[in-house]
Amino acid sequence: MANSDPRTIKSAHRVLEILEYFDQDRRYATVMDMSRKLSYPQSSTSELLRCLTRLGYLHYNRFRRTYSPTARVALLGAWVKPALFRGGPVLSAIDRVADLIGETVILSTASNYVVQHLHVMHGPGEDAVDAHVGDTLPLLHSPQGKLLLSSYQNDHVRSAVHRLNAEESDPERHVRLADVMEELARLREQGWLITDEADGTGCIAVLLPARRGMDRLVISVLASREVIARRSGEIIAALLDHREEIDAADRSDVKEMADNSFVRMNDNVKIISYRRHFA
């Protein structure tokens, strides 16, 4: 499998083979697993996996020392044959929200202690807020990050807050754990958040239902502060309606997720172990 055409850039070839490895085996893998299977040097394999993790394509579990694909991998080729691949409830909901609202709509997840945008639908207007797939936001200081944090158990939230505070060089951006826990308690009841940004834009974000085998996801609408203020009720209603459609379409799978890792909450929000994303 590791035999490469001499005209192919070796690292690019290996990245694609790593992604194909997960597609075929569909399981977690260690550096040694992939090194042996693909006949790569262990050092090169480790470097490639770390790079893909930094880019948000792989998740590294520090406890198991395993790698696994993130939702960003699942969305890579969805645009190529939309009739075949865009029929799932999440992307379909994003398309409908974008058409209905006419502003920038983003799908985001948590990866390696940051929020990362997985999918972006830009608004049609010239004044639409610009965003890009792969953009990252701080977990503690973004509406998407706060909603994602609200889905995790309190002890895991504490671990994440302590780590992020320790890694933050600007003391002004340190957060008090008590304040975070109080805000997350409200978000667990509410399930959505509206914020104003310093650049004059605004955001309305909604946490999507937990889905088996998928990362936790947030869908958000970005627009000017004036648009958010004027249309907030309409946008929230649209996001919540489509969240319910996603939940209904995937209800049978969601029920199968009710194991010891989850705690039932109001409005179908569940708390999952943080290790899936933050380990």
ABEGO torsion letter per residue (X at the ends): XABBBAABBAAAAAAAAAAAAAAAAGBBBBAAAAAAAAGBBAAAAAAAAAAAAAAGABBBBAAAGBBBBBAAAAAAAAAABAAAAAABAAAAAAAAAAAAAGBBBBBBBBBGGBBBBABBBBBABAABBBBBBGBBBBAAABAAAAAAAAABBAAAAAAAAAAAAAABABAAABBBAAAAAAAAAAAAAAGBBBBBBAAGBBBBBBBBBBBBGBBBBBBBBBBBAAAAAAAAAAAAAAAAAAAAAAAAAAAAAAAAABBAABBBBBGGBBBBBAAAAAX
